[in-house]
Amino acid sequence: MFAFDKSDLQRFAVSSVGALILSTACIVGAVGPARAAELAPHAAASAPAASQAAIR
């Protein structure tokens, strides 16, 4: 049989907290650039016009 003692419980708790922190960091890291692009759409919209003016 499997015995689940205090050491295993502590290991499980620490691993769960670490996974939660890592997941939160990944989500925050993905949302940051998306929010920045959302706040400055005019910079992305003006880029093609500026490049087309240079070609002419």
C-alpha positions in Angstrom: 0.0 0.0 0.0 0.9 3.6 -0.3 1.6 5.7 2.8 1.1 9.4 2.5 3.1 10.9 5.4 3.9 14.5 6.5 7.0 14.8 4.3 4.9 13.9 1.2 2.2 16.4 2.1 4.8 19.2 2.5 6.4 18.3 -0.8 3.0 18.4 -2.5 2.1 21.7 -0.9 5.4 23.4 -1.9 5.1 22.0 -5.4 1.5 23.3 -5.7 2.5 26.8 -4.5 5.4 26.8 -7.0 3.2 25.7 -9.8 0.7 28.4 -9.0 3.4 31.1 -8.8 4.8 30.0 -12.2 1.4 29.9 -13.8 0.6 33.4 -12.5 4.0 34.7 -13.8 3.3 33.2 -17.3 -0.1 34.7 -17.5 1.1 38.2 -16.4 3.9 38.0 -18.9 1.5 37.2 -21.7 -1.0 39.9 -20.7 1.5 42.7 -20.5 2.4 42.9 -24.2 -1.3 42.4 -25.2 -2.3 45.4 -23.0 0.5 47.5 -24.4 -0.7 46.8 -27.9 -4.2 47.6 -26.9 -3.2 51.0 -25.5 -1.2 52.1 -28.5 -3.0 50.9 -31.7 -2.2 54.2 -33.5 1.5 53.3 -33.6 0.8 49.9 -35.3 -1.7 51.5 -37.7 0.7 54.2 -38.8 3.6 51.9 -39.5 2.4 50.7 -42.9 1.6 54.2 -44.1 5.1 55.4 -43.2 6.7 52.5 -45.0 4.6 53.0 -48.1 5.6 56.7 -48.2 9.3 55.7 -48.2 8.7 53.4 -51.1 7.2 56.1 -53.4 
